Amino acid sequence: ISFTADVWSADKLDSYLVMMAHWIGHELGNAPHSSQLAMKAALIAFHYLPSLHTGKELAKAILHLIDCAEIPVDKVCF
């Protein structure tokens, strides 16, 4: 699983982090017992960031959100 993330501030300077997960999965094909690979994506989190946007704080937030999503660490690409 690979992730994309974006951080931004709203009008009142409230900060948010959004995380998406991306992976390759199987989809059923048209023929019986067939499948094909397909790109998959899912929204993992839309999260309020109360702290600074330092690398350390962002890493803590991202790892926390991966844990909350119950994604196994061995499936994560860093």
HELIX and SHEET records of a PDB file:
HELIX    1   1 GLY A   55  CYS A   68  1                                  14    
HELIX    2   2 VAL A   73  LYS A   75  5                                   3    
SHEET    1   A 3 SER A   2  SER A   9  0                                        
SHEET    2   A 3 SER A  15  LEU A  28 -1                                        
SHEET    3   A 3 SER A  35  LEU A  49 -1                                        
END                                                                             
